[in-house]
């Protein structure tokens, strides 16, 4: 049974990327609030009988649509497929949750409320809001998330996020349509890559406290592969973000701080290393002047780099952009007034 059209949640679509979750997807779908207008389950070529489970669920749930990938493409690609169908269905807000049952669908209304109220463009879950619940997280996962948090902040530019890798998200459909969805990482780096793309359009991202439920489910993420690939992907996004924001689109004092800081730090480090090598080779200790000539540029460079990062942290987007998108579309779609014939 579909919710009434006047219910604000009717314009919300829930996208669920599904892979090897035949045993949990039924509970996830059943827990989605009744007011939600659409449920899109994307079967990413799962090999555990998921197709039959989804087919049975769809027959008994008029809100549910199933999308099937012919080959396994990853959680990012599955989410994008769900986004595209949500666009076609006319969704105003798109929520993404996982199919393993760790995310409580009861929080969906809390996630979409700031977007429907015009207070945010993108909402992410924050599992670290309640310290007592944090203690319930597996230690390995807690340590891994702590390490990823800093690099995710640096690469995305959203220094205000405490749980940037969380997969419980909600996005305004008009903002999602601004993004180059075909360029997003197709697998587990998707969440971090999406934040980088959101920063490129200055979207306002906020966090919503939630609880995560951990049972006996097995993550499909390969820790070894993540350790080998994620750092390079974060570095790539960080360099691209800095180039876009501080050189291509804008050039200001922060840009000068970055250039001067890097040049001074590199010069001081190279000069100091060369002087140290010469001192070892000749056996003559470096003079005070030589030490200062190497140390001073490094100290000045670090100060300038700290000033740059302080500026970068202060540039976190503060206002939602979907209102501007809506106004622009209204102006573009309004037909020109017919010219009056002269009397």
VORO-905534 format. One record per residue (C-alpha): residue number from 1; x, y, z. Coordinates in nm, 3 decimals, always signed. Each point is the difference from the previous one (the first is absolute). Last residue first. Example, Ala and Ser with C-alpha at 12.3 -4.5 7.8 and 13.67 -1.06 7.14 Angstrom:
BEGIN
+-----+---------+---------+---------+
! num !       u !       v !       w !
+-----+---------+---------+---------+
!   2 !  +1.367 !  -0.106 !  +0.714 !
!   1 !  -0.137 !  -0.344 !  +0.066 !
+-----+---------+---------+---------+
% end
This chain:
BEGIN
+-----+---------+---------+---------+
! num !       u !       v !       w !
+-----+---------+---------+---------+
! 343 !  -0.095 !  +5.013 !  -3.079 !
! 342 !  +0.324 !  -0.192 !  +0.001 !
! 341 !  -0.045 !  -0.376 !  +0.031 !
! 340 !  +0.086 !  -0.130 !  +0.338 !
! 339 !  +0.289 !  -0.245 !  +0.022 !
! 338 !  -0.095 !  -0.329 !  +0.155 !
! 337 !  +0.138 !  -0.047 !  +0.352 !
! 336 !  +0.291 !  -0.241 !  -0.003 !
! 335 !  -0.076 !  -0.347 !  +0.121 !
! 334 !  +0.110 !  -0.092 !  +0.352 !
! 333 !  +0.216 !  -0.314 !  -0.009 !
! 332 !  +0.333 !  +0.180 !  +0.037 !
! 331 !  -0.119 !  +0.218 !  +0.287 !
! 330 !  -0.159 !  -0.297 !  +0.179 !
! 329 !  +0.314 !  -0.208 !  -0.054 !
! 328 !  +0.214 !  +0.273 !  +0.152 !
! 327 !  -0.226 !  +0.026 !  +0.304 !
! 326 !  +0.018 !  -0.377 !  +0.057 !
! 325 !  +0.378 !  -0.005 !  -0.036 !
! 324 !  +0.032 !  +0.289 !  +0.244 !
! 323 !  -0.213 !  -0.187 !  +0.252 !
! 322 !  +0.211 !  -0.312 !  -0.055 !
! 321 !  +0.315 !  +0.189 !  +0.100 !
! 320 !  -0.018 !  -0.032 !  +0.378 !
! 319 !  +0.214 !  +0.244 !  +0.203 !
! 318 !  +0.316 !  -0.036 !  +0.207 !
! 317 !  +0.250 !  -0.168 !  -0.233 !
! 316 !  +0.327 !  -0.078 !  +0.187 !
! 315 !  +0.235 !  +0.287 !  -0.074 !
! 314 !  +0.127 !  +0.043 !  +0.358 !
! 313 !  +0.187 !  -0.330 !  -0.017 !
! 312 !  +0.180 !  +0.116 !  -0.313 !
! 311 !  +0.106 !  +0.325 !  +0.167 !
! 310 !  +0.148 !  -0.191 !  +0.293 !
! 309 !  +0.162 !  -0.233 !  -0.252 !
! 308 !  +0.167 !  +0.294 !  -0.173 !
! 307 !  +0.116 !  +0.155 !  +0.327 !
! 306 !  +0.152 !  -0.334 !  +0.099 !
! 305 !  +0.180 !  -0.008 !  -0.335 !
! 304 !  +0.134 !  +0.351 !  +0.059 !
! 303 !  +0.129 !  -0.094 !  +0.346 !
! 302 !  +0.155 !  -0.318 !  -0.138 !
! 301 !  +0.180 !  +0.199 !  -0.266 !
! 300 !  +0.134 !  +0.247 !  +0.254 !
! 299 !  +0.137 !  -0.285 !  +0.213 !
! 298 !  +0.150 !  -0.177 !  -0.304 !
! 297 !  +0.148 !  +0.322 !  -0.136 !
! 296 !  +0.164 !  +0.071 !  +0.340 !
! 295 !  +0.146 !  -0.348 !  +0.053 !
! 294 !  +0.234 !  -0.021 !  -0.299 !
! 293 !  +0.150 !  +0.347 !  +0.017 !
! 292 !  +0.002 !  -0.027 !  +0.379 !
! 291 !  +0.212 !  -0.315 !  -0.011 !
! 290 !  +0.238 !  +0.154 !  -0.253 !
! 289 !  +0.039 !  +0.314 !  +0.213 !
! 288 !  +0.070 !  -0.207 !  +0.311 !
! 287 !  +0.279 !  -0.179 !  -0.184 !
! 286 !  -0.028 !  -0.362 !  -0.105 !
! 285 !  +0.241 !  -0.239 !  +0.170 !
! 284 !  +0.305 !  -0.106 !  -0.204 !
! 283 !  +0.040 !  -0.376 !  -0.050 !
! 282 !  +0.025 !  +0.048 !  -0.375 !
! 281 !  -0.257 !  -0.259 !  -0.108 !
! 280 !  -0.227 !  +0.035 !  +0.300 !
! 279 !  -0.002 !  +0.379 !  -0.023 !
! 278 !  -0.066 !  -0.014 !  -0.375 !
! 277 !  -0.298 !  -0.231 !  +0.060 !
! 276 !  -0.140 !  +0.236 !  +0.267 !
! 275 !  +0.045 !  +0.300 !  -0.229 !
! 274 !  -0.182 !  -0.180 !  -0.282 !
! 273 !  -0.284 !  -0.100 !  +0.231 !
! 272 !  -0.034 !  +0.357 !  +0.130 !
! 271 !  -0.004 !  +0.148 !  -0.350 !
! 270 !  -0.259 !  -0.255 !  -0.119 !
! 269 !  -0.225 !  +0.048 !  +0.304 !
! 268 !  +0.030 !  +0.379 !  -0.007 !
! 267 !  -0.078 !  +0.018 !  -0.373 !
! 266 !  -0.296 !  -0.238 !  +0.030 !
! 265 !  -0.148 !  +0.186 !  +0.296 !
! 264 !  +0.054 !  +0.342 !  -0.159 !
! 263 !  -0.157 !  -0.104 !  -0.331 !
! 262 !  -0.295 !  -0.179 !  +0.161 !
! 261 !  -0.081 !  +0.288 !  +0.232 !
! 260 !  +0.036 !  +0.260 !  -0.276 !
! 259 !  -0.240 !  -0.184 !  -0.228 !
! 258 !  -0.253 !  -0.083 !  +0.272 !
! 257 !  +0.007 !  +0.346 !  +0.156 !
! 256 !  -0.041 !  +0.155 !  -0.345 !
! 255 !  -0.312 !  -0.210 !  -0.062 !
! 254 !  -0.136 !  +0.098 !  +0.341 !
! 253 !  +0.058 !  +0.366 !  -0.088 !
! 252 !  -0.219 !  -0.028 !  -0.308 !
! 251 !  -0.044 !  -0.187 !  -0.327 !
! 250 !  -0.344 !  -0.140 !  -0.083 !
! 249 !  -0.166 !  -0.233 !  -0.243 !
! 248 !  +0.306 !  -0.166 !  -0.158 !
! 247 !  +0.259 !  +0.070 !  +0.269 !
! 246 !  -0.140 !  -0.035 !  +0.351 !
! 245 !  -0.323 !  -0.197 !  -0.037 !
! 244 !  +0.070 !  -0.217 !  -0.305 !
! 243 !  +0.370 !  -0.062 !  +0.071 !
! 242 !  -0.062 !  -0.071 !  +0.369 !
! 241 !  -0.285 !  -0.236 !  -0.082 !
! 240 !  +0.202 !  -0.185 !  -0.265 !
! 239 !  +0.295 !  -0.046 !  +0.236 !
! 238 !  -0.226 !  -0.126 !  +0.280 !
! 237 !  -0.191 !  -0.230 !  -0.235 !
! 236 !  +0.321 !  -0.167 !  -0.120 !
! 235 !  +0.136 !  -0.029 !  +0.355 !
! 234 !  -0.326 !  -0.164 !  +0.111 !
! 233 !  +0.014 !  -0.247 !  -0.290 !
! 232 !  +0.363 !  -0.082 !  +0.080 !
! 231 !  -0.081 !  -0.063 !  +0.366 !
! 230 !  -0.308 !  -0.214 !  -0.091 !
! 229 !  +0.179 !  -0.247 !  -0.231 !
! 228 !  +0.242 !  -0.211 !  +0.203 !
! 227 !  -0.169 !  +0.023 !  +0.340 !
! 226 !  -0.340 !  -0.061 !  -0.164 !
! 225 !  +0.130 !  -0.308 !  -0.181 !
! 224 !  +0.127 !  -0.146 !  +0.324 !
! 223 !  -0.321 !  +0.078 !  +0.187 !
! 222 !  -0.212 !  -0.171 !  -0.266 !
! 221 !  -0.352 !  +0.141 !  +0.036 !
! 220 !  -0.276 !  -0.260 !  -0.033 !
! 219 !  -0.073 !  +0.032 !  +0.373 !
! 218 !  -0.122 !  -0.313 !  +0.178 !
! 217 !  -0.320 !  +0.018 !  +0.206 !
! 216 !  +0.003 !  -0.157 !  +0.347 !
! 215 !  -0.161 !  +0.298 !  +0.171 !
! 214 !  +0.083 !  +0.368 !  +0.020 !
! 213 !  -0.279 !  +0.256 !  +0.029 !
! 212 !  +0.096 !  +0.361 !  -0.062 !
! 211 !  -0.163 !  +0.282 !  +0.190 !
! 210 !  -0.066 !  +0.342 !  -0.144 !
! 209 !  +0.100 !  +0.363 !  +0.032 !
! 208 !  -0.063 !  +0.210 !  -0.314 !
! 207 !  +0.287 !  +0.174 !  -0.174 !
! 206 !  +0.002 !  +0.305 !  -0.227 !
! 205 !  +0.113 !  +0.066 !  -0.356 !
! 204 !  -0.066 !  +0.329 !  -0.180 !
! 203 !  +0.088 !  -0.029 !  -0.369 !
! 202 !  +0.281 !  +0.219 !  -0.133 !
! 201 !  -0.010 !  -0.151 !  -0.353 !
! 200 !  +0.356 !  -0.143 !  +0.026 !
! 199 !  -0.070 !  -0.088 !  +0.362 !
! 198 !  -0.271 !  -0.240 !  -0.114 !
! 197 !  +0.245 !  -0.171 !  -0.235 !
! 196 !  +0.249 !  -0.060 !  +0.282 !
! 195 !  -0.281 !  -0.128 !  +0.222 !
! 194 !  -0.104 !  -0.243 !  -0.275 !
! 193 !  +0.355 !  -0.134 !  -0.022 !
! 192 !  +0.001 !  -0.074 !  +0.372 !
! 191 !  -0.329 !  -0.194 !  -0.020 !
! 190 !  +0.096 !  -0.181 !  -0.323 !
! 189 !  +0.334 !  -0.133 !  +0.125 !
! 188 !  -0.176 !  -0.333 !  +0.053 !
! 187 !  -0.059 !  -0.070 !  -0.369 !
! 186 !  -0.105 !  +0.191 !  -0.310 !
! 185 !  +0.202 !  +0.314 !  +0.055 !
! 184 !  -0.200 !  +0.295 !  -0.129 !
! 183 !  +0.073 !  +0.118 !  -0.353 !
! 182 !  -0.332 !  -0.106 !  -0.155 !
! 181 !  -0.183 !  +0.190 !  +0.275 !
! 180 !  +0.146 !  +0.331 !  -0.113 !
! 179 !  -0.189 !  +0.197 !  +0.266 !
! 178 !  -0.268 !  +0.261 !  -0.067 !
! 177 !  -0.274 !  -0.264 !  -0.006 !
! 176 !  +0.086 !  -0.092 !  +0.359 !
! 175 !  -0.062 !  +0.362 !  +0.100 !
! 174 !  -0.344 !  +0.000 !  -0.164 !
! 173 !  -0.083 !  -0.330 !  +0.175 !
! 172 !  +0.072 !  +0.133 !  +0.347 !
! 171 !  +0.221 !  -0.252 !  +0.174 !
! 170 !  -0.041 !  -0.244 !  +0.289 !
! 169 !  +0.270 !  -0.225 !  +0.143 !
! 168 !  +0.062 !  -0.311 !  +0.210 !
! 167 !  +0.337 !  -0.113 !  -0.140 !
! 166 !  +0.227 !  +0.144 !  +0.269 !
! 165 !  +0.352 !  +0.072 !  -0.126 !
! 164 !  -0.005 !  +0.368 !  +0.099 !
! 163 !  -0.067 !  -0.071 !  +0.370 !
! 162 !  +0.102 !  +0.312 !  +0.194 !
! 161 !  -0.061 !  +0.253 !  -0.275 !
! 160 !  +0.098 !  +0.364 !  +0.052 !
! 159 !  +0.314 !  -0.013 !  -0.216 !
! 158 !  -0.209 !  -0.045 !  -0.314 !
! 157 !  +0.276 !  +0.075 !  -0.252 !
! 156 !  -0.043 !  -0.338 !  -0.170 !
! 155 !  +0.363 !  -0.116 !  -0.009 !
! 154 !  +0.094 !  +0.147 !  +0.337 !
! 153 !  -0.313 !  -0.117 !  +0.180 !
! 152 !  +0.031 !  -0.346 !  -0.148 !
! 151 !  +0.365 !  -0.019 !  +0.107 !
! 150 !  -0.097 !  +0.089 !  +0.357 !
! 149 !  -0.297 !  -0.233 !  +0.024 !
! 148 !  +0.174 !  -0.298 !  -0.157 !
! 147 !  +0.223 !  -0.053 !  +0.301 !
! 146 !  -0.285 !  +0.019 !  +0.248 !
! 145 !  -0.211 !  -0.227 !  -0.219 !
! 144 !  +0.269 !  -0.267 !  +0.000 !
! 143 !  +0.045 !  +0.017 !  +0.376 !
! 142 !  -0.375 !  -0.035 !  +0.063 !
! 141 !  -0.034 !  -0.282 !  -0.253 !
! 140 !  +0.279 !  -0.197 !  +0.165 !
! 139 !  -0.147 !  +0.062 !  +0.345 !
! 138 !  -0.348 !  -0.124 !  -0.093 !
! 137 !  -0.256 !  +0.268 !  +0.093 !
! 136 !  -0.175 !  -0.030 !  +0.336 !
! 135 !  +0.221 !  +0.264 !  +0.158 !
! 134 !  -0.130 !  +0.249 !  -0.254 !
! 133 !  -0.348 !  -0.055 !  +0.140 !
! 132 !  +0.106 !  +0.133 !  +0.339 !
! 131 !  +0.178 !  +0.295 !  -0.160 !
! 130 !  -0.316 !  +0.117 !  -0.179 !
! 129 !  +0.078 !  +0.225 !  -0.297 !
! 128 !  +0.249 !  -0.243 !  -0.156 !
! 127 !  -0.238 !  -0.179 !  -0.239 !
! 126 !  -0.061 !  +0.313 !  -0.208 !
! 125 !  -0.226 !  -0.050 !  -0.301 !
! 124 !  +0.031 !  +0.228 !  -0.298 !
! 123 !  -0.235 !  +0.270 !  -0.126 !
! 122 !  +0.034 !  +0.176 !  -0.335 !
! 121 !  -0.147 !  +0.325 !  -0.129 !
! 120 !  -0.086 !  +0.157 !  +0.334 !
! 119 !  -0.238 !  +0.244 !  +0.172 !
! 118 !  -0.274 !  +0.023 !  -0.263 !
! 117 !  -0.265 !  -0.159 !  +0.225 !
! 116 !  -0.024 !  -0.302 !  -0.231 !
! 115 !  +0.376 !  -0.043 !  +0.034 !
! 114 !  +0.003 !  +0.038 !  +0.379 !
! 113 !  -0.292 !  -0.251 !  +0.029 !
! 112 !  +0.149 !  -0.266 !  -0.229 !
! 111 !  +0.236 !  -0.150 !  +0.257 !
! 110 !  -0.243 !  +0.006 !  +0.293 !
! 109 !  -0.268 !  -0.168 !  -0.214 !
! 108 !  +0.253 !  -0.276 !  -0.092 !
! 107 !  +0.098 !  -0.081 !  +0.360 !
! 106 !  -0.248 !  -0.289 !  +0.026 !
! 105 !  +0.197 !  -0.165 !  -0.282 !
! 104 !  +0.256 !  -0.125 !  +0.259 !
! 103 !  +0.331 !  -0.065 !  -0.171 !
! 102 !  +0.189 !  -0.323 !  +0.072 !
! 101 !  -0.261 !  -0.209 !  -0.182 !
! 100 !  +0.226 !  -0.127 !  -0.278 !
!  99 !  -0.181 !  +0.179 !  -0.283 !
!  98 !  +0.168 !  +0.338 !  +0.030 !
!  97 !  -0.181 !  +0.334 !  +0.006 !
!  96 !  -0.025 !  +0.280 !  -0.256 !
!  95 !  -0.264 !  +0.271 !  +0.025 !
!  94 !  -0.108 !  +0.206 !  -0.301 !
!  93 !  -0.195 !  +0.324 !  +0.042 !
!  92 !  -0.229 !  +0.161 !  -0.257 !
!  91 !  -0.087 !  -0.319 !  -0.184 !
!  90 !  -0.148 !  +0.044 !  -0.347 !
!  89 !  -0.010 !  -0.368 !  -0.095 !
!  88 !  +0.255 !  +0.060 !  -0.275 !
!  87 !  +0.239 !  +0.162 !  +0.249 !
!  86 !  -0.049 !  -0.297 !  +0.235 !
!  85 !  +0.097 !  -0.231 !  -0.287 !
!  84 !  +0.324 !  +0.190 !  -0.047 !
!  83 !  +0.077 !  -0.003 !  +0.373 !
!  82 !  -0.052 !  -0.376 !  +0.019 !
!  81 !  +0.246 !  -0.058 !  -0.282 !
!  80 !  +0.241 !  +0.236 !  +0.180 !
!  79 !  -0.033 !  -0.206 !  +0.317 !
!  78 !  +0.078 !  -0.322 !  -0.187 !
!  77 !  +0.306 !  +0.160 !  -0.161 !
!  76 !  +0.127 !  +0.107 !  +0.341 !
!  75 !  -0.073 !  -0.337 !  +0.163 !
!  74 !  +0.201 !  -0.188 !  -0.260 !
!  73 !  -0.028 !  -0.109 !  -0.363 !
!  72 !  -0.105 !  -0.366 !  +0.025 !
!  71 !  -0.129 !  -0.106 !  -0.338 !
!  70 !  -0.346 !  -0.003 !  -0.160 !
!  69 !  -0.114 !  +0.270 !  +0.240 !
!  68 !  -0.363 !  -0.024 !  +0.110 !
!  67 !  -0.234 !  +0.281 !  +0.104 !
!  66 !  -0.297 !  -0.089 !  +0.221 !
!  65 !  -0.285 !  +0.238 !  +0.077 !
!  64 !  -0.190 !  +0.012 !  +0.329 !
!  63 !  -0.288 !  +0.228 !  +0.094 !
!  62 !  -0.263 !  -0.256 !  -0.106 !
!  61 !  +0.130 !  -0.251 !  +0.255 !
!  60 !  -0.119 !  -0.361 !  -0.013 !
!  59 !  +0.127 !  -0.085 !  -0.347 !
!  58 !  +0.315 !  +0.200 !  +0.064 !
!  57 !  +0.092 !  -0.217 !  +0.301 !
!  56 !  -0.033 !  -0.321 !  -0.201 !
!  55 !  +0.219 !  +0.138 !  -0.278 !
!  54 !  +0.257 !  +0.123 !  +0.250 !
!  53 !  +0.026 !  -0.345 !  +0.161 !
!  52 !  +0.028 !  -0.172 !  -0.338 !
!  51 !  +0.279 !  +0.233 !  -0.112 !
!  50 !  +0.186 !  -0.036 !  +0.331 !
!  49 !  +0.068 !  -0.370 !  -0.058 !
!  48 !  +0.357 !  +0.027 !  +0.123 !
!  47 !  +0.191 !  +0.103 !  -0.313 !
!  46 !  -0.063 !  +0.375 !  +0.002 !
!  45 !  +0.025 !  +0.175 !  -0.335 !
!  44 !  -0.023 !  +0.346 !  +0.159 !
!  43 !  -0.370 !  -0.029 !  +0.080 !
!  42 !  -0.113 !  +0.360 !  +0.036 !
!  41 !  -0.298 !  +0.045 !  +0.231 !
!  40 !  -0.200 !  +0.319 !  -0.055 !
!  39 !  -0.262 !  +0.087 !  +0.262 !
!  38 !  -0.240 !  +0.283 !  -0.083 !
!  37 !  -0.246 !  +0.233 !  +0.173 !
!  36 !  +0.112 !  -0.027 !  +0.362 !
!  35 !  -0.295 !  +0.050 !  +0.236 !
!  34 !  -0.003 !  -0.359 !  +0.126 !
!  33 !  +0.341 !  +0.023 !  +0.162 !
!  32 !  +0.263 !  -0.251 !  -0.125 !
!  31 !  +0.020 !  -0.290 !  +0.246 !
!  30 !  -0.151 !  -0.259 !  -0.236 !
!  29 !  +0.259 !  +0.081 !  -0.266 !
!  28 !  +0.289 !  -0.057 !  +0.242 !
!  27 !  -0.147 !  -0.320 !  +0.145 !
!  26 !  -0.045 !  -0.146 !  -0.349 !
!  25 !  +0.351 !  +0.105 !  -0.104 !
!  24 !  +0.165 !  -0.204 !  +0.277 !
!  23 !  +0.030 !  -0.363 !  -0.113 !
!  22 !  +0.027 !  +0.070 !  -0.372 !
!  21 !  +0.279 !  +0.249 !  +0.068 !
!  20 !  +0.274 !  -0.121 !  -0.232 !
!  19 !  +0.001 !  +0.334 !  -0.181 !
!  18 !  -0.269 !  +0.265 !  +0.015 !
!  17 !  +0.027 !  +0.376 !  -0.051 !
!  16 !  -0.306 !  +0.146 !  +0.174 !
!  15 !  -0.138 !  +0.331 !  -0.132 !
!  14 !  -0.280 !  +0.163 !  +0.199 !
!  13 !  -0.210 !  +0.253 !  -0.193 !
!  12 !  -0.159 !  +0.297 !  +0.174 !
!  11 !  -0.276 !  +0.211 !  -0.160 !
!  10 !  -0.270 !  -0.188 !  +0.195 !
!   9 !  +0.182 !  +0.096 !  +0.320 !
!   8 !  -0.170 !  +0.339 !  -0.007 !
!   7 !  -0.342 !  -0.176 !  +0.016 !
!   6 !  -0.241 !  +0.175 !  -0.240 !
!   5 !  +0.031 !  -0.283 !  -0.255 !
!   4 !  -0.140 !  -0.256 !  +0.243 !
!   3 !  +0.233 !  -0.294 !  +0.070 !
!   2 !  +0.001 !  -0.299 !  -0.240 !
!   1 !  -0.140 !  -0.335 !  +0.105 !
+-----+---------+---------+---------+
% end
